[in-house]
Amino acid sequence: MKEKGGKRSRWKPALRIASVFACIVLFFTAVFVLLPAQLAEWRRGTAGEPAVSESYYSDSSLKFRAVNRTEAVETAEFGFVQEDGDTTVVSEKYYVFFDKESEQPMFVMAQVGVLRGGRREDLSVIVELTEAHYDRLADFYTLENSSSVGGVNVLYETELKQTDGEYVSKAYFMQENKRFFLEVMSGIEESLEHYLNEFI
């Protein structure tokens, strides 16, 4: 009996050391791993909300910067086809469109696909809109209606005009404002590259 009791007494210090070590590991994991991750979520305004993953967008290879708490997570896209001999340019344009409080545009992302002889080359362009650019994107006009555009049911339309009147675009919102199709029209049919340069 004494020998068994002696064996148990020899294990007690080791168990204490192991438990203290485990507590230290848990403490540092919480402080340096879990807490920073949670703080990052709070700063992005996504705590308690479904995270906006890359799969939310049509091309998961695209990289988006962090979305601030005051920014609306809305995406827009439009198709643009320009034929130049054997080269066909097809583009899709994506927006995290405006600040919730100021309703000012934040940044534009465009993915440009170039077809040359059946081979596709993809380019990505990110244009950050600073205060100097805000006056180039004028007011939003919301039309409370429901219609069908190209066979797609539309909740309502928003019209976006540039201040000089050269460019006019209409956004057709679907799925409770989470995705919408943006049709860009220009009276002089400028190329996509020229259109993007207007915002740079």
LOLUMBA-540986 format. One record per residue (C-alpha): residue number from 0; residue in one letter; chain; z negated, x negated, y. Coordinates in nm, 4 decimals, always signed. Each point is the difference from the previous one (the first is absolute). Example, Ala and Ser with C-alpha at 12.3 -4.5 7.8 and 13.67 -1.06 7.14 Angstrom:
<pts>
<nr: 0, rest: A, kette: A, w: -0.7800, u: -1.2300, v: -0.4500>
<nr: 1, rest: S, kette: A, w: +0.0660, u: -0.1370, v: +0.3440>
</pts>
This chain:
<pts>
<nr: 0, rest: M, kette: A, w: +0.0000, u: +0.0000, v: +0.0000>
<nr: 1, rest: K, kette: A, w: -0.0857, u: -0.2782, v: +0.2393>
<nr: 2, rest: E, kette: A, w: +0.3303, u: -0.1766, v: -0.0758>
<nr: 3, rest: K, kette: A, w: +0.1956, u: +0.3161, v: +0.0762>
<nr: 4, rest: G, kette: A, w: -0.1972, u: +0.0464, v: +0.3177>
<nr: 5, rest: G, kette: A, w: +0.0697, u: -0.3605, v: +0.0908>
<nr: 6, rest: K, kette: A, w: +0.3743, u: +0.0490, v: -0.0462>
<nr: 7, rest: R, kette: A, w: -0.0033, u: +0.3033, v: +0.2290>
<nr: 8, rest: S, kette: A, w: -0.1893, u: -0.1904, v: +0.2653>
<nr: 9, rest: R, kette: A, w: +0.2591, u: -0.2816, v: -0.0079>
<nr: 10, rest: W, kette: A, w: +0.2835, u: +0.2501, v: +0.0751>
<nr: 11, rest: K, kette: A, w: -0.1704, u: +0.1607, v: +0.3000>
<nr: 12, rest: P, kette: A, w: +0.0773, u: -0.2818, v: +0.2498>
<nr: 13, rest: A, kette: A, w: +0.3640, u: -0.0082, v: -0.1114>
<nr: 14, rest: L, kette: A, w: +0.0309, u: +0.3768, v: +0.0424>
<nr: 15, rest: R, kette: A, w: -0.1541, u: -0.0208, v: +0.3460>
<nr: 16, rest: I, kette: A, w: +0.2452, u: -0.2740, v: +0.1007>
<nr: 17, rest: A, kette: A, w: +0.2947, u: +0.1992, v: -0.1382>
<nr: 18, rest: S, kette: A, w: -0.1059, u: +0.3166, v: +0.1825>
<nr: 19, rest: V, kette: A, w: -0.0462, u: -0.1887, v: +0.3280>
<nr: 20, rest: F, kette: A, w: +0.3422, u: -0.1631, v: -0.0429>
<nr: 21, rest: A, kette: A, w: +0.1601, u: +0.3402, v: -0.0704>
<nr: 22, rest: C, kette: A, w: -0.1603, u: +0.1464, v: +0.3130>
<nr: 23, rest: I, kette: A, w: +0.1319, u: -0.2900, v: +0.2079>
<nr: 24, rest: V, kette: A, w: +0.3520, u: +0.0475, v: -0.1405>
<nr: 25, rest: L, kette: A, w: -0.0112, u: +0.3747, v: +0.0725>
<nr: 26, rest: F, kette: A, w: -0.1280, u: -0.0623, v: +0.3529>
<nr: 27, rest: F, kette: A, w: +0.2756, u: -0.2474, v: +0.0873>
<nr: 28, rest: T, kette: A, w: +0.2635, u: +0.2249, v: -0.1606>
<nr: 29, rest: A, kette: A, w: -0.1144, u: +0.2934, v: +0.2125>
<nr: 30, rest: V, kette: A, w: -0.0221, u: -0.2028, v: +0.3224>
<nr: 31, rest: F, kette: A, w: +0.3149, u: -0.2104, v: -0.0278>
<nr: 32, rest: V, kette: A, w: +0.2349, u: +0.2218, v: -0.2075>
<nr: 33, rest: L, kette: A, w: -0.0859, u: +0.3703, v: +0.0043>
<nr: 34, rest: L, kette: A, w: -0.1324, u: +0.0288, v: +0.3563>
<nr: 35, rest: P, kette: A, w: +0.2975, u: -0.1760, v: +0.1690>
<nr: 36, rest: A, kette: A, w: +0.2416, u: +0.2195, v: -0.1961>
<nr: 37, rest: Q, kette: A, w: -0.1840, u: +0.3147, v: +0.1088>
<nr: 38, rest: L, kette: A, w: -0.0122, u: -0.1167, v: +0.3620>
<nr: 39, rest: A, kette: A, w: +0.3733, u: -0.0655, v: -0.0103>
<nr: 40, rest: E, kette: A, w: +0.0556, u: +0.3572, v: -0.1194>
<nr: 41, rest: W, kette: A, w: -0.2180, u: +0.1369, v: +0.2806>
<nr: 42, rest: R, kette: A, w: +0.1917, u: -0.2047, v: +0.2569>
<nr: 43, rest: R, kette: A, w: +0.3267, u: +0.1418, v: -0.1313>
<nr: 44, rest: G, kette: A, w: -0.1433, u: +0.3493, v: +0.0100>
<nr: 45, rest: T, kette: A, w: +0.0673, u: +0.0580, v: -0.3703>
<nr: 46, rest: A, kette: A, w: -0.3582, u: +0.0242, v: -0.1245>
<nr: 47, rest: G, kette: A, w: -0.0396, u: +0.3223, v: -0.1930>
<nr: 48, rest: E, kette: A, w: +0.3748, u: +0.0689, v: +0.0207>
<nr: 49, rest: P, kette: A, w: +0.2808, u: -0.0746, v: -0.2456>
<nr: 50, rest: A, kette: A, w: +0.1281, u: -0.3499, v: +0.0643>
<nr: 51, rest: V, kette: A, w: +0.3557, u: -0.0228, v: +0.1280>
<nr: 52, rest: S, kette: A, w: +0.1523, u: -0.2205, v: -0.2661>
<nr: 53, rest: E, kette: A, w: +0.3405, u: -0.1615, v: +0.0122>
<nr: 54, rest: S, kette: A, w: +0.1205, u: +0.2559, v: -0.2546>
<nr: 55, rest: Y, kette: A, w: -0.0332, u: +0.2606, v: +0.2782>
<nr: 56, rest: Y, kette: A, w: +0.3204, u: -0.1462, v: +0.1408>
<nr: 57, rest: S, kette: A, w: +0.3350, u: +0.0114, v: -0.1765>
<nr: 58, rest: D, kette: A, w: +0.0181, u: -0.3773, v: -0.0490>
<nr: 59, rest: S, kette: A, w: -0.3219, u: -0.1489, v: -0.1355>
<nr: 60, rest: S, kette: A, w: +0.1187, u: -0.3530, v: +0.0801>
<nr: 61, rest: L, kette: A, w: -0.0278, u: +0.0662, v: +0.3735>
<nr: 62, rest: K, kette: A, w: -0.3095, u: -0.1422, v: +0.1664>
<nr: 63, rest: F, kette: A, w: -0.1797, u: +0.1937, v: +0.2735>
<nr: 64, rest: R, kette: A, w: -0.2669, u: -0.1260, v: +0.2340>
<nr: 65, rest: A, kette: A, w: -0.3431, u: +0.1640, v: -0.0029>
<nr: 66, rest: V, kette: A, w: -0.0155, u: +0.3449, v: +0.1557>
<nr: 67, rest: N, kette: A, w: -0.2733, u: +0.0399, v: +0.2587>
<nr: 68, rest: R, kette: A, w: -0.2359, u: +0.2970, v: +0.0105>
<nr: 69, rest: T, kette: A, w: +0.1744, u: +0.1474, v: +0.3052>
<nr: 70, rest: E, kette: A, w: +0.3504, u: -0.0171, v: -0.1462>
<nr: 71, rest: A, kette: A, w: +0.1711, u: +0.2877, v: -0.1737>
<nr: 72, rest: V, kette: A, w: +0.1390, u: -0.0901, v: -0.3410>
<nr: 73, rest: E, kette: A, w: +0.3406, u: +0.1626, v: +0.0183>
<nr: 74, rest: T, kette: A, w: +0.3254, u: -0.1404, v: -0.1269>
<nr: 75, rest: A, kette: A, w: +0.3518, u: +0.0676, v: +0.1136>
<nr: 76, rest: E, kette: A, w: +0.3300, u: -0.1035, v: -0.1449>
<nr: 77, rest: F, kette: A, w: +0.3651, u: +0.0402, v: +0.0757>
<nr: 78, rest: G, kette: A, w: +0.3248, u: -0.1031, v: -0.1620>
<nr: 79, rest: F, kette: A, w: +0.2617, u: -0.1954, v: +0.1904>
<nr: 80, rest: V, kette: A, w: +0.3383, u: -0.1020, v: -0.1407>
<nr: 81, rest: Q, kette: A, w: +0.2308, u: -0.2425, v: +0.1761>
<nr: 82, rest: E, kette: A, w: +0.3222, u: -0.1170, v: -0.1634>
<nr: 83, rest: D, kette: A, w: +0.1535, u: -0.3322, v: +0.0994>
<nr: 84, rest: G, kette: A, w: +0.2827, u: -0.0942, v: -0.2348>
<nr: 85, rest: D, kette: A, w: -0.1536, u: -0.0707, v: -0.3400>
<nr: 86, rest: T, kette: A, w: -0.3534, u: +0.0103, v: +0.1406>
<nr: 87, rest: T, kette: A, w: -0.2060, u: +0.3182, v: +0.0084>
<nr: 88, rest: V, kette: A, w: -0.3352, u: +0.0057, v: +0.1784>
<nr: 89, rest: V, kette: A, w: -0.2496, u: +0.2628, v: -0.1148>
<nr: 90, rest: S, kette: A, w: -0.3376, u: +0.0116, v: +0.1705>
<nr: 91, rest: E, kette: A, w: -0.3280, u: +0.1851, v: -0.0363>
<nr: 92, rest: K, kette: A, w: -0.2493, u: -0.0040, v: +0.2836>
<nr: 93, rest: Y, kette: A, w: -0.3757, u: +0.0542, v: -0.0348>
<nr: 94, rest: Y, kette: A, w: -0.2642, u: +0.0704, v: +0.2635>
<nr: 95, rest: V, kette: A, w: -0.3741, u: +0.0088, v: +0.0266>
<nr: 96, rest: F, kette: A, w: +0.0904, u: +0.2070, v: +0.2960>
<nr: 97, rest: F, kette: A, w: -0.2703, u: +0.0516, v: +0.2637>
<nr: 98, rest: D, kette: A, w: -0.3577, u: -0.0513, v: +0.1063>
<nr: 99, rest: K, kette: A, w: -0.2094, u: +0.3127, v: -0.0604>
<nr: 100, rest: E, kette: A, w: -0.1757, u: -0.0190, v: +0.3354>
<nr: 101, rest: S, kette: A, w: +0.2728, u: -0.1196, v: +0.2378>
<nr: 102, rest: E, kette: A, w: +0.2953, u: +0.1318, v: -0.2042>
<nr: 103, rest: Q, kette: A, w: +0.1809, u: -0.3265, v: +0.0746>
<nr: 104, rest: P, kette: A, w: +0.2304, u: -0.1618, v: -0.2582>
<nr: 105, rest: M, kette: A, w: -0.1634, u: -0.2919, v: -0.1795>
<nr: 106, rest: F, kette: A, w: +0.2636, u: -0.1820, v: -0.2041>
<nr: 107, rest: V, kette: A, w: +0.3310, u: +0.0432, v: -0.1763>
<nr: 108, rest: M, kette: A, w: +0.1056, u: -0.1344, v: -0.3359>
<nr: 109, rest: A, kette: A, w: +0.3606, u: +0.0012, v: -0.1160>
<nr: 110, rest: Q, kette: A, w: +0.1432, u: -0.0968, v: -0.3360>
<nr: 111, rest: V, kette: A, w: +0.3679, u: -0.0858, v: +0.0147>
<nr: 112, rest: G, kette: A, w: +0.2122, u: -0.0048, v: -0.3149>
<nr: 113, rest: V, kette: A, w: +0.3350, u: -0.1796, v: +0.0194>
<nr: 114, rest: L, kette: A, w: +0.2619, u: +0.0601, v: -0.2695>
<nr: 115, rest: R, kette: A, w: +0.2582, u: -0.2764, v: -0.0414>
<nr: 116, rest: G, kette: A, w: +0.2406, u: +0.0366, v: -0.2891>
<nr: 117, rest: G, kette: A, w: -0.2453, u: +0.2149, v: -0.1941>
<nr: 118, rest: R, kette: A, w: -0.2897, u: -0.2410, v: +0.0587>
<nr: 119, rest: R, kette: A, w: -0.2980, u: +0.1231, v: +0.2024>
<nr: 120, rest: E, kette: A, w: -0.1974, u: -0.2198, v: +0.2360>
<nr: 121, rest: D, kette: A, w: -0.3250, u: +0.1363, v: +0.1441>
<nr: 122, rest: L, kette: A, w: -0.1468, u: -0.0976, v: +0.3352>
<nr: 123, rest: S, kette: A, w: -0.3223, u: +0.1218, v: +0.1612>
<nr: 124, rest: V, kette: A, w: -0.0685, u: +0.0166, v: +0.3726>
<nr: 125, rest: I, kette: A, w: -0.3351, u: +0.0769, v: +0.1641>
<nr: 126, rest: V, kette: A, w: -0.0049, u: +0.0774, v: +0.3721>
<nr: 127, rest: E, kette: A, w: -0.3410, u: +0.0278, v: +0.1658>
<nr: 128, rest: L, kette: A, w: +0.0102, u: +0.2351, v: +0.2980>
<nr: 129, rest: T, kette: A, w: -0.2127, u: -0.1289, v: +0.2889>
<nr: 130, rest: E, kette: A, w: -0.0773, u: +0.1829, v: +0.3225>
<nr: 131, rest: A, kette: A, w: +0.3167, u: -0.1438, v: +0.1510>
<nr: 132, rest: H, kette: A, w: +0.2031, u: +0.1986, v: -0.2512>
<nr: 133, rest: Y, kette: A, w: -0.1793, u: +0.3335, v: +0.0292>
<nr: 134, rest: D, kette: A, w: +0.2141, u: +0.1245, v: +0.2880>
<nr: 135, rest: R, kette: A, w: +0.3106, u: -0.0520, v: -0.2129>
<nr: 136, rest: L, kette: A, w: -0.1178, u: +0.2685, v: -0.2421>
<nr: 137, rest: A, kette: A, w: -0.0515, u: +0.3173, v: +0.1974>
<nr: 138, rest: D, kette: A, w: -0.1738, u: +0.3286, v: -0.0690>
<nr: 139, rest: F, kette: A, w: -0.0336, u: +0.1942, v: -0.3241>
<nr: 140, rest: Y, kette: A, w: +0.1071, u: +0.3634, v: +0.0006>
<nr: 141, rest: T, kette: A, w: -0.1359, u: +0.2038, v: -0.2889>
<nr: 142, rest: L, kette: A, w: +0.1959, u: +0.3026, v: -0.1151>
<nr: 143, rest: E, kette: A, w: -0.2171, u: +0.2358, v: -0.2017>
<nr: 144, rest: N, kette: A, w: +0.2474, u: +0.1325, v: -0.2518>
<nr: 145, rest: S, kette: A, w: +0.1029, u: -0.0203, v: -0.3618>
<nr: 146, rest: S, kette: A, w: +0.3531, u: -0.0741, v: -0.1051>
<nr: 147, rest: S, kette: A, w: +0.2141, u: -0.1778, v: -0.2560>
<nr: 148, rest: V, kette: A, w: +0.1712, u: -0.3312, v: +0.0689>
<nr: 149, rest: G, kette: A, w: +0.2348, u: -0.1263, v: -0.2680>
<nr: 150, rest: G, kette: A, w: -0.1606, u: +0.2311, v: -0.2547>
<nr: 151, rest: V, kette: A, w: -0.3504, u: -0.1341, v: +0.0755>
<nr: 152, rest: N, kette: A, w: -0.2601, u: +0.2446, v: +0.1247>
<nr: 153, rest: V, kette: A, w: -0.1300, u: -0.1117, v: +0.3386>
<nr: 154, rest: L, kette: A, w: -0.3337, u: +0.1005, v: +0.1502>
<nr: 155, rest: Y, kette: A, w: +0.0945, u: -0.0800, v: +0.3583>
<nr: 156, rest: E, kette: A, w: +0.2021, u: -0.2394, v: +0.2123>
<nr: 157, rest: T, kette: A, w: -0.0982, u: -0.2546, v: +0.2612>
<nr: 158, rest: E, kette: A, w: +0.2553, u: -0.1285, v: +0.2466>
<nr: 159, rest: L, kette: A, w: -0.0272, u: -0.3556, v: +0.1340>
<nr: 160, rest: K, kette: A, w: +0.2034, u: -0.1057, v: +0.3027>
<nr: 161, rest: Q, kette: A, w: +0.0335, u: -0.3385, v: +0.1605>
<nr: 162, rest: T, kette: A, w: -0.0636, u: -0.0026, v: +0.3746>
<nr: 163, rest: D, kette: A, w: +0.3552, u: -0.0988, v: +0.0883>
<nr: 164, rest: G, kette: A, w: +0.1369, u: +0.2792, v: -0.2183>
<nr: 165, rest: E, kette: A, w: +0.2211, u: -0.2320, v: -0.2025>
<nr: 166, rest: Y, kette: A, w: -0.1674, u: +0.0596, v: -0.3356>
<nr: 167, rest: V, kette: A, w: -0.1152, u: +0.3316, v: -0.1406>
<nr: 168, rest: S, kette: A, w: -0.1763, u: +0.0445, v: -0.3320>
<nr: 169, rest: K, kette: A, w: -0.1493, u: +0.2887, v: -0.1905>
<nr: 170, rest: A, kette: A, w: -0.2793, u: -0.0265, v: -0.2527>
<nr: 171, rest: Y, kette: A, w: -0.0148, u: +0.2611, v: -0.2745>
<nr: 172, rest: F, kette: A, w: -0.3573, u: +0.0168, v: -0.1283>
<nr: 173, rest: M, kette: A, w: -0.0782, u: +0.0848, v: -0.3615>
<nr: 174, rest: Q, kette: A, w: -0.3058, u: +0.0000, v: -0.2266>
<nr: 175, rest: E, kette: A, w: -0.2529, u: +0.0765, v: +0.2736>
<nr: 176, rest: N, kette: A, w: +0.1140, u: -0.2775, v: +0.2334>
<nr: 177, rest: K, kette: A, w: -0.0458, u: -0.2781, v: -0.2564>
<nr: 178, rest: R, kette: A, w: +0.3708, u: -0.0716, v: -0.0330>
<nr: 179, rest: F, kette: A, w: +0.2932, u: +0.0890, v: +0.2146>
<nr: 180, rest: F, kette: A, w: +0.3670, u: -0.0754, v: +0.0300>
<nr: 181, rest: L, kette: A, w: +0.1138, u: -0.1419, v: +0.3313>
<nr: 182, rest: E, kette: A, w: +0.3611, u: +0.0492, v: +0.1032>
<nr: 183, rest: V, kette: A, w: +0.1138, u: -0.2374, v: +0.2735>
<nr: 184, rest: M, kette: A, w: +0.2951, u: +0.0956, v: +0.2169>
<nr: 185, rest: S, kette: A, w: +0.1706, u: -0.2029, v: +0.2705>
<nr: 186, rest: G, kette: A, w: +0.2790, u: +0.1077, v: +0.2303>
<nr: 187, rest: I, kette: A, w: +0.1747, u: -0.3352, v: -0.0312>
<nr: 188, rest: E, kette: A, w: -0.0754, u: -0.0645, v: -0.3695>
<nr: 189, rest: E, kette: A, w: -0.1579, u: -0.3415, v: +0.0403>
<nr: 190, rest: S, kette: A, w: -0.0695, u: -0.2126, v: -0.3053>
<nr: 191, rest: L, kette: A, w: -0.3423, u: -0.0123, v: -0.1630>
<nr: 192, rest: E, kette: A, w: -0.0508, u: -0.3573, v: +0.1202>
<nr: 193, rest: H, kette: A, w: +0.0574, u: +0.1084, v: +0.3603>
<nr: 194, rest: Y, kette: A, w: -0.2335, u: +0.2950, v: -0.0480>
<nr: 195, rest: L, kette: A, w: -0.2807, u: -0.2241, v: -0.1286>
<nr: 196, rest: N, kette: A, w: +0.0544, u: -0.2501, v: +0.2807>
<nr: 197, rest: E, kette: A, w: -0.0746, u: +0.2764, v: +0.2478>
<nr: 198, rest: F, kette: A, w: -0.3645, u: -0.0160, v: -0.1167>
<nr: 199, rest: I, kette: A, w: -0.0469, u: -0.3758, v: -0.0292>
</pts>
